[in-house]
Amino acid sequence: MDNSSSHNTRNGADFEALFDNAPMGILVTNFDGAIITINRFALGQFGYESADELLGKNVELLIPHRYRNAHTNHHETYFRNPETRPMGIGRELFAVKKDGTEIPVEISLSFYSVDDTNSVIAFITDISVRKRAEEQIRLANLQLENKVTERTEELSNVIRKLEEQVKQTNEKDVLLQKTNKYLNNLLSHAGAMITVVDKDGIIQLFNSDSEKQLGYSSDEVIGKKKPLIFHDTSQLKSRSEKITKEWGRKINPDMQVFTSKADTGNAYTDEWIYIKKNGSRFPVSLTVTSLKDEQNNIIGHMGIAFDITERKRNEENLRIALDKEKELSELKSRFVSMASHEFRTPLSTILSSAYLIEKYKEGSDQQKREKHLQRIISSVNMLTDTLNDFLSVGKIEEGKIQVRLSEFNLRDLVITTAADLKNSLRKSQKIRYEHDGDTMVTLDPSLFKHILQNLISNASKFSPEKSPIEIRTECNKGRIILKVKDYGIGISKEDQKHLMNRFFRGANAGNIQGTGLGLHIISKYAELMNGTVRCESELEKGTEFAITFNTKTGVYEKNTID
């Protein structure tokens, strides 16, 4: 009994450590809203140093005053119809830290009931970084729009002055002389690439910012080139096809792409890729306006372009951040759903067994007490495995898994690992082990052991009692191969296509316990060690997983681990 109690205590400590180190804020409240438990991550989110500062306090301590009345109503409504769901759909949520500052958050709720005691689990994500990124993008876009409007207005005013002074002629040389005279100073300090073309599309003005950013001198382009040299022909073609489809008439992939919309009387703004003289490319926001004489005849066009490389970089960073947050949010939601399902059974088992142990007497009922202690140990191990899977996935997603290569005896590691799992196998299942080749290999022993444990666990769970589990390792010619074979329910051809996806479970898995994360973790760990995973399976006949590691490492050994 002493050994079982010690094992139970150790597993309980493991469970508590995993909960306290979960990569998200988690707190649990009772029906009255009092905080029952809170993990270390959540304490950091709210600026508290010790859980004692919050335990027993109402969760409304973490809610801004202006929302507390509404929260009370939502709290009562939730307990009338509890379910796993995100909190605050359609509105922004805020939490208040110990120092009084507020942070934007996303919260998912999960409900569980044990012995008629109702509790709510809240999973909390601080979204301050995302909110700041969104605000930066909004301000950057607003600043660019204001800059375009300001520059366009300045240049339009100058053009109007020019029109008044060229009333007696439409000659191109007069237009150019006056344009250069009045715009020279403005164009030199515009902070934008400005190009003026005549009605034939030939460049007549090319400001200093255009020279600096595009790499052409004014002498190279003025009177000689069209702005088409700054554009990719494939992009011109796709834009012309788009406008042709919109307008129902042919628009050529040349200057018409720019002038057709500008000539309707409105400035035309769009994003383009500019090509420098050296061939390098960068994104711009280009606004094109038509230039007219006093009779309202179009005599040319002006283009104002701003380099939006930084904006695009920020947008891409935001997109990546949002995709990552979405992915983590989905992972969190699946965790909430999975935790609600996977934790309920072992928690109920632990509580009921603990209650019965208390009732049994230490002498005559010792056998019954031992039976329920084993049930508790098994349930705690199940919870520990589930949390380990989620923590492993979290570390993989964050890139925190480090490969630590070392030389070890492969045969000894497999035998030891299989022996450790002996008590977790189904009734009368046995492991048969064969090894061929060198025994000393160089891999990460911890990651390899995790892979092997997962494969053995799966083989046992999905196979009938008394069936064998066969393990084979090979080390030859720079390759290490691990094979684990069972004679269980098998995997359909269709399901084999999705085996390595997170949370995927085969259609025939039924009520067999599992998170659907094991094979995903195996594939990622194998990949980190330059390994590939292969599966061969047939329904009702069994499955074999083979993992091949390409590395530098025959004697034939055969073992059965009973």
C-alpha positions in Angstrom: 0.0 0.0 0.0 2.9 2.4 0.8 4.2 2.1 -2.8 0.7 2.8 -4.3 0.2 5.8 -2.1 3.7 7.1 -3.0 3.0 6.6 -6.8 -0.4 8.3 -6.4 1.2 11.3 -4.6 3.9 11.6 -7.3 1.4 11.5 -10.1 -0.8 14.1 -8.3 2.2 16.3 -8.1 2.9 15.8 -11.8 -0.7 16.8 -12.6 -0.4 19.9 -10.4 2.9 20.9 -12.1 1.4 20.5 -15.6 -1.6 22.6 -14.7 0.5 25.3 -13.1 2.8 25.4 -16.2 0.1 25.4 -18.8 0.9 27.9 -21.6 -2.4 29.9 -21.0 -4.2 31.5 -18.1 -6.6 29.1 -16.4 -8.8 29.7 -13.3 -11.7 27.8 -11.8 -14.7 29.3 -9.9 -17.6 27.8 -8.0 -21.3 28.6 -8.5 -21.0 31.8 -6.4 -18.1 33.1 -8.6 -15.4 32.5 -5.9 -12.0 31.6 -7.3 -11.2 27.9 -6.4 -7.8 27.6 -8.1 -5.7 29.6 -10.5 -2.5 28.7 -12.4 0.8 30.6 -12.5 0.3 31.9 -16.0 -3.0 33.6 -15.0 -1.3 35.1 -11.9 1.3 36.7 -14.2 -1.4 38.0 -16.6 -3.2 39.8 -13.7 0.0 41.0 -11.9 -0.4 38.9 -8.8 2.6 37.1 -7.1 0.7 34.5 -5.1 -2.5 32.5 -5.6 -3.3 33.3 -1.9 -4.2 36.9 -3.0 -7.1 35.6 -5.2 -8.2 32.2 -3.8 -11.7 32.6 -2.2 -12.1 36.0 -3.8 -14.9 36.7 -6.2 -13.8 36.6 -9.9 -15.4 40.1 -10.3 -12.2 41.4 -8.6 -10.7 40.8 -12.1 -13.5 42.6 -14.0 -13.6 46.4 -14.5 -16.3 48.1 -12.3 -18.4 49.2 -15.3 -18.9 45.6 -16.4 -19.6 43.9 -13.1 -23.4 44.3 -13.1 -23.6 42.8 -16.6 -21.2 40.0 -15.6 -23.5 39.0 -12.7 -26.4 38.6 -15.1 -24.2 36.7 -17.6 -22.9 34.5 -14.7 -26.4 33.5 -13.6 -27.5 32.9 -17.2 -24.5 30.7 -17.9 -25.2 28.4 -14.9 -28.8 28.0 -16.1 -27.5 26.6 -19.4 -23.8 25.7 -19.0 -21.9 24.7 -22.1 -18.3 25.0 -23.5 -18.2 28.2 -25.5 -16.3 31.5 -26.0 -17.3 34.4 -23.6 -18.5 37.8 -24.8 -19.4 36.9 -28.5 -19.7 40.1 -30.5 -18.1 42.5 -28.1 -14.7 43.3 -26.6 -13.8 42.0 -23.2 -11.5 43.6 -20.7 -9.9 42.4 -17.4 -8.4 44.5 -14.7 -4.9 43.8 -13.3 -3.8 44.1 -9.6 -2.4 47.7 -10.3 -5.7 48.8 -11.8 -4.7 48.8 -15.5 -7.0 47.1 -18.0 -6.1 44.6 -20.6 -8.1 43.3 -23.6 -8.8 39.5 -23.3 -10.4 36.6 -25.0 -12.1 34.0 -22.6 -13.4 30.5 -23.2 -15.6 28.9 -20.6 -16.0 25.2 -19.8 -18.4 23.7 -17.2 -18.0 20.5 -15.1 -19.9 19.0 -12.2 -18.6 16.5 -9.7 -20.7 15.2 -6.7 -23.3 17.9 -7.4 -20.7 20.6 -7.1 -20.7 22.9 -10.2 -17.6 24.6 -11.3 -16.6 26.8 -14.3 -13.1 26.7 -15.9 -12.0 29.9 -17.7 -9.2 29.9 -20.2 -7.8 33.5 -20.6 -5.8 35.0 -23.5 -4.2 38.5 -23.3 -4.7 40.0 -26.8 -3.0 43.3 -26.1 -0.3 42.7 -28.7 -2.8 41.9 -31.4 -4.8 45.1 -30.5 -1.6 47.2 -30.7 -0.7 45.7 -34.1 -4.2 46.4 -35.5 -4.0 50.0 -34.3 -0.6 50.5 -35.9 -1.9 49.3 -39.2 -4.9 51.5 -39.0 -2.8 54.6 -38.2 -0.3 53.7 -41.0 -3.1 53.4 -43.5 -4.7 56.7 -42.3 -1.4 58.5 -42.5 -0.8 57.2 -46.1 -4.3 58.3 -47.2 -3.8 61.7 -45.6 -0.4 62.1 -47.3 -1.8 61.2 -50.8 -4.7 63.6 -50.3 -2.4 66.4 -49.2 0.1 65.9 -52.0 -2.7 65.6 -54.6 -4.3 68.8 -53.4 -1.0 70.7 -53.4 -0.2 69.6 -56.9 -3.8 70.3 -58.1 -3.5 73.8 -56.9 -0.2 74.3 -58.8 -1.7 72.8 -61.9 -4.7 75.2 -61.8 -2.2 78.1 -61.6 -0.4 76.7 -64.6 -3.7 76.4 -66.6 -4.3 80.1 -66.0 -0.9 81.0 -67.4 -1.1 78.8 -70.5 -4.5 80.0 -71.7 -3.0 81.2 -75.0 -1.4 77.9 -76.0 -1.5 74.2 -75.7 2.0 73.7 -76.9 3.8 70.9 -75.1 7.0 72.9 -74.6 5.2 75.7 -72.9 3.4 73.3 -70.6 6.7 71.6 -69.7 8.5 74.9 -69.1 5.8 76.2 -66.8 5.4 72.8 -65.0 9.2 72.7 -64.3 9.2 76.3 -63.1 6.4 76.0 -60.6 6.8 72.5 -59.5 10.6 72.3 -59.2 10.8 73.3 -55.5 7.7 71.4 -54.6 8.7 68.2 -56.4 12.1 68.2 -54.8 10.6 68.0 -51.3 7.4 66.0 -52.0 8.4 62.8 -50.2 6.8 60.8 -53.1 7.7 59.6 -56.6 6.0 62.0 -59.0 5.9 61.5 -62.8 4.2 63.7 -65.4 3.5 62.3 -68.9 2.1 64.0 -72.0 -1.0 62.7 -73.8 1.2 60.2 -75.6 2.4 58.7 -72.3 6.0 60.0 -72.7 7.6 61.1 -69.4 8.0 64.9 -69.2 8.8 65.2 -65.5 10.6 62.9 -63.2 11.3 64.2 -59.7 14.3 63.6 -57.4 12.5 61.0 -55.3 11.7 59.0 -58.4 15.4 59.1 -59.4 16.5 58.0 -55.9 14.0 55.1 -55.5 13.9 53.9 -59.1 17.5 54.3 -60.0 16.9 56.2 -63.3 18.2 59.7 -63.9 15.9 62.3 -65.4 18.0 62.4 -68.6 17.4 58.7 -69.1 13.6 58.9 -69.1 12.3 62.4 -69.9 11.2 62.7 -73.5 12.3 59.1 -74.1 10.4 56.6 -72.0 6.9 55.7 -70.7 6.3 54.7 -67.1 5.6 51.2 -68.3 9.3 50.5 -67.8 8.6 50.5 -64.1 5.9 47.9 -64.3 5.7 44.1 -64.7 4.0 43.1 -68.0 2.1 40.3 -66.3 0.7 42.7 -63.8 -0.3 45.1 -66.5 -2.0 42.3 -68.4 -4.0 41.0 -65.4 -5.2 44.6 -64.5 -6.2 45.3 -68.1 -8.2 42.1 -68.1 -9.9 43.0 -64.8 -10.9 46.5 -66.0 -12.1 45.1 -69.4 -14.3 42.7 -67.5 -15.6 45.5 -65.3 -16.3 48.0 -68.1 -17.3 45.6 -70.8 -14.9 47.1 -73.3 -11.3 46.4 -74.3 -8.6 48.0 -72.2 -5.1 47.5 -73.5 -2.3 46.4 -71.2 -0.4 49.7 -71.6 -1.0 53.3 -70.5 -4.7 52.7 -70.8 -4.6 50.7 -67.6 -3.7 53.9 -65.7 -5.5 56.6 -67.7 -8.9 54.9 -68.4 -10.1 55.4 -64.8 -8.3 58.7 -64.2 -10.0 60.2 -67.4 -13.4 59.6 -65.9 -12.7 62.7 -63.7 -11.7 60.9 -60.5 -8.2 60.2 -59.3 -7.4 56.5 -59.7 -5.5 54.8 -56.8 -4.2 51.3 -56.7 -1.3 49.2 -55.4 1.4 48.2 -57.9 4.8 46.6 -57.9 7.5 49.0 -59.2 10.7 47.6 -60.8 13.9 49.5 -60.3 16.6 49.9 -62.9 18.6 47.2 -61.1 15.7 44.8 -61.4 14.7 44.8 -57.7 11.0 45.2 -56.9 9.0 47.0 -54.2 5.3 47.8 -53.6 3.8 51.3 -54.1 0.5 53.0 -53.7 0.0 54.9 -57.0 -2.5 57.7 -57.6 -3.1 58.8 -61.2 -4.9 62.1 -62.2 -5.5 63.6 -65.6 -4.2 67.1 -66.5 -6.5 69.3 -68.5 -6.3 72.7 -70.3 -8.9 75.5 -70.0 -11.1 73.9 -72.6 -11.2 70.7 -70.4 -9.1 68.8 -72.9 -6.8 66.1 -71.5 -3.1 67.1 -72.1 -1.3 64.6 -69.9 -1.4 62.7 -66.7 0.4 62.9 -63.3 1.3 59.9 -61.1 2.1 60.1 -57.4 3.6 57.0 -55.9 4.5 56.2 -52.3 6.7 53.3 -51.2 4.6 51.0 -49.0 7.2 48.4 -48.3 7.0 49.1 -44.6 3.3 49.1 -44.5 3.2 45.7 -46.4 5.8 44.3 -44.0 3.6 45.4 -41.0 0.5 43.9 -42.7 2.3 40.7 -43.3 3.6 40.6 -39.7 0.1 41.3 -38.5 -1.3 38.6 -40.8 1.2 36.1 -39.5 0.4 37.2 -35.9 -3.3 36.9 -36.5 -2.9 33.5 -38.2 -0.8 32.3 -35.3 -3.3 33.7 -32.8 -6.1 32.1 -34.7 -4.2 28.8 -34.7 -3.5 29.0 -31.0 -7.1 30.1 -30.4 -8.3 27.0 -32.3 -5.9 24.9 -30.3 -7.2 26.5 -27.1 -10.8 25.8 -28.1 -10.0 22.2 -28.9 -8.2 22.0 -25.6 -11.3 23.3 -23.8 -13.5 20.9 -25.6 -11.1 18.0 -25.2 -10.4 18.8 -21.6 -14.1 18.9 -20.7 -14.5 15.4 -22.3 -11.2 13.7 -21.4 -11.0 15.0 -17.8 -14.5 14.2 -16.7 -14.2 10.4 -16.5 -10.8 10.2 -14.7 -11.8 13.0 -12.3 -15.0 11.2 -11.4 -13.1 7.9 -11.0 -10.6 9.6 -8.7 -13.3 11.2 -6.5 -15.5 8.1 -6.3 -12.5 5.9 -5.5 -11.2 8.3 -2.9 -14.6 8.3 -1.2 -14.8 4.5 -1.2 -11.2 4.2 0.2 -12.2 6.4 3.1 -15.2 4.0 3.8 -13.2 0.8 3.7 -11.3 -0.4 6.7 -7.6 -0.9 6.7 -7.6 -4.7 7.5 -10.5 -6.6 6.1 -11.0 -4.3 3.1 -7.4 -3.9 2.2 -7.8 -5.6 -1.2 -10.7 -3.3 -2.1 -8.6 -0.3 -1.0 -5.7 -1.4 -3.2 -8.1 -1.8 -6.2 -9.3 1.7 -5.9 -5.8 3.1 -5.3 -4.8 1.5 -8.6 -7.9 3.2 -10.2 -6.8 6.5 -8.9 -3.2 6.0 -10.1 -4.5 5.0 -13.6 -6.7 8.0 -13.8 -4.0 10.4 -12.7 -1.7 8.9 -15.3 -4.4 9.4 -17.9 -4.7 13.1 -17.0 -0.9 13.5 -16.9 -0.6 11.9 -20.4 -3.4 14.2 -21.7 -1.8 17.4 -20.3 1.7 16.2 -21.5 0.3 16.0 -25.0 -1.1 19.5 -24.9 2.1 20.9 -23.5 4.2 19.1 -26.1 2.0 20.6 -28.9 2.2 24.0 -27.4 6.0 23.8 -27.3 6.2 22.5 -30.9 4.0 25.4 -32.1 6.2 27.9 -30.3 9.4 26.3 -31.6 10.7 25.5 -28.1 11.6 21.9 -28.6 15.4 21.5 -28.7 17.1 18.5 -30.1 19.9 17.3 -27.8 21.9 14.6 -29.6 23.8 12.0 -27.6 25.1 8.5 -28.0 23.1 5.8 -26.3 22.4 2.1 -26.4 19.2 1.7 -28.6 18.5 -1.8 -27.6 18.7 -1.1 -23.8 16.5 2.0 -24.2 13.7 0.0 -26.0 13.8 -2.8 -23.5 13.7 -0.4 -20.5 10.8 1.7 -22.1 8.8 -1.4 -22.9 9.3 -2.7 -19.3 8.1 0.6 -17.9 4.9 0.4 -19.9 4.2 -3.3 -18.9 1.6 -2.4 -16.3 -0.3 -0.1 -18.7 -0.9 -2.8 -21.3 -4.2 -4.5 -21.7 -4.7 -7.9 -20.1 -2.3 -10.6 -21.3 -0.7 -8.4 -24.0 3.0 -9.0 -24.5 5.7 -7.1 -26.3 8.1 -8.9 -28.6 11.3 -7.1 -29.5 13.9 -7.8 -32.3 17.0 -5.8 -33.1 19.4 -6.0 -36.0 22.6 -4.1 -36.4 24.7 -1.8 -34.2 23.3 -1.0 -30.7 25.0 2.4 -30.2 23.3 5.2 -32.0 23.3 9.0 -31.9 19.8 10.6 -31.6 17.9 12.6 -28.9 17.1 9.8 -26.4 14.3 11.7 -24.8 12.5 12.5 -28.0 13.0 8.9 -29.2 11.6 7.5 -26.0 8.6 9.7 -26.3 8.0 8.5 -29.8 8.3 4.8 -28.7 6.0 5.3 -25.7 3.3 6.8 -27.9 3.5 4.0 -30.5 3.4 1.3 -27.8 0.4 3.0 -26.0 -1.5 3.3 -29.3 -0.8 -0.3 -30.2 -2.1 -1.5 -26.8 -5.2 0.7 -26.8 -6.3 -0.3 -30.3 -5.6 -4.0 -30.0 -7.6 -6.8 -28.2 -6.5 -8.5 -25.0 -3.8 -11.3 -25.3 -2.6 -9.9 -28.7 1.1 -9.3 -29.2 2.8 -6.0 -29.9 5.9 -6.4 -32.0 8.8 -3.9 -32.0 11.8 -4.0 -34.3 14.8 -1.8 -34.5 17.5 -1.7 -37.3 20.8 0.2 -37.5 22.6 -0.3 -40.8 24.4 2.0 -43.2 23.6 5.3 -41.6 19.9 4.5 -41.0 18.0 3.8 -37.9 14.6 2.2 -38.3 12.0 1.8 -35.5 8.9 -0.4 -36.3 5.9 -1.0 -34.0 3.3 -3.5 -35.2 -0.1 -4.5 -33.6 -2.9 -6.8 -34.6 -5.7 -4.5 -33.7 -8.6 -2.7 -35.3 -6.5 -1.1 -38.1 -6.9 2.2 -39.9 -8.8 2.8 -43.1 -7.1 4.1 -46.2 -9.0 7.4 -46.0 -8.1 8.0 -42.4 -4.4 7.2 -43.1 -4.3 10.5 -45.1 -5.0 12.5 -42.0 -3.2 10.6 -39.3 -0.6 13.3 -38.5 -3.1 16.1 -38.2 -3.7 17.5 -34.8 -6.8 16.1 -32.9 -7.5 13.6 -35.7 -9.0 10.3 -34.6 -10.0 7.5 -36.8 -13.6 6.8 -37.6 -13.4 3.4 -35.9 -11.8 4.8 -32.7 -15.2 4.8 -30.9 -14.9 5.4 -27.2 -11.3 4.5 -26.9 -9.6 7.1 -24.7 -7.3 9.6 -26.5 -6.6 13.2 -27.6 -5.8 12.7 -31.2 -2.4 14.4 -30.6 0.0 11.5 -30.3 0.8 10.8 -33.9 1.0 14.6 -34.6 3.7 14.9 -31.9 5.4 11.7 -33.1 5.7 13.2 -36.7 7.1 16.5 -35.4 9.6 14.8 -33.1 10.7 12.5 -35.9 11.1 15.5 -38.3 13.3 17.3 -35.7 15.6 14.3 -35.8 15.6 14.1 -39.7 13.1 11.2 -39.6 10.1 10.2 -41.7 7.0 8.3 -40.6 5.3 5.6 -42.6 2.1 3.7 -41.8 0.8 0.4 -43.2 -2.6 -0.8 -42.0 -5.6 -2.9 -42.9 -8.9 -2.8 -41.1 -9.4 -5.6 -38.5 -5.9 -6.9 -39.2 -3.6 -4.4 -37.6 -1.2 -1.6 -38.1 2.6 -1.1 -38.5 4.3 2.3 -38.0 7.9 2.6 -39.3 10.1 5.6 -38.6 13.3 6.0 -40.5 16.1 8.3 -39.2 18.9 9.2 -41.6 22.0 9.3 -39.5 25.5 7.6 -39.1 25.5 4.8 -36.7 24.6 -6.5 -38.2 24.3 -8.9 -34.9 20.7 -10.1 -34.6 19.0 -10.1 -31.2 15.5 -11.1 -30.2 13.7 -10.4 -27.0 10.2 -10.8 -25.5 9.2 -8.4 -22.7 6.5 -10.1 -20.7 
